[in-house]
Amino acid sequence: MFLTYEIDDLDSMDRRIINYIISEKTNIEIAEELSFSEGNIKKRLGFLFKMYRVKSKVGLVREIFKRTPYFLNKHWI
């Protein structure tokens, strides 16, 4: 069964992580911004990759934009 996840299905931390990825932040920079360890960020990214069936940050951003055409016009943090 293929599940479809929309950006609104994500919690605020996942949305913040995605915004930092779009801003080209590294895992270490994201961890510092969110006051988490780099390992915690990597674990969360792994969860997001599985959710969206992608292998990289590029694939994640691609899927977000593909599934959420209004993404750029919507403030969702």
C-alpha positions in Angstrom: 0.0 0.0 0.0 1.4 3.4 -1.0 0.7 6.2 1.5 0.7 9.8 0.4 2.0 12.3 2.9 1.3 16.0 2.5 3.4 18.8 4.0 0.5 19.6 6.4 0.8 16.0 7.8 4.3 16.8 9.2 4.9 18.2 12.6 6.5 21.6 13.1 10.0 20.2 13.7 9.9 18.2 10.4 8.8 21.4 8.6 11.6 23.4 10.2 14.1 20.8 9.2 12.8 20.9 5.6 13.1 24.7 5.6 16.7 24.5 6.8 17.4 21.9 4.0 16.0 24.3 1.4 18.2 27.0 2.9 21.2 24.7 2.3 22.0 24.2 6.0 24.2 21.2 6.9 23.0 18.6 9.4 25.3 20.2 12.0 23.9 23.7 11.4 20.3 22.3 11.6 21.2 20.6 14.9 22.6 23.8 16.3 19.6 25.8 15.2 17.1 23.3 16.8 19.3 22.5 19.9 19.5 18.8 19.0 22.4 16.5 18.3 23.5 15.8 14.7 22.5 12.2 15.3 18.9 13.2 16.1 18.7 15.2 12.9 20.1 12.3 10.9 17.5 10.0 12.5 14.7 12.4 11.7 15.9 12.8 8.1 15.9 9.0 7.8 12.3 9.0 8.9 11.4 11.6 6.3 13.3 9.8 3.6 11.2 6.7 4.3 8.0 8.6 4.5 8.5 10.2 1.1 10.4 7.1 -0.4 13.5 9.1 -1.3 17.2 8.6 -0.8 18.5 12.1 -0.3 17.8 15.7 0.7 17.4 16.6 -2.9 14.8 13.9 -3.4 12.9 15.0 -0.3 12.8 18.6 -1.4 11.7 17.5 -4.9 8.8 15.4 -3.4 7.7 18.3 -1.1 7.5 20.7 -4.1 5.8 18.1 -6.3 3.1 17.3 -3.8 2.7 20.8 -2.5 2.5 23.3 -5.4 1.5 26.1 -3.1 4.5 25.5 -0.9 6.2 28.8 -1.8 3.1 30.8 -1.1 2.2 29.2 2.2 3.7 30.0 5.6 3.5 26.8 7.6 6.0 26.9 10.3 
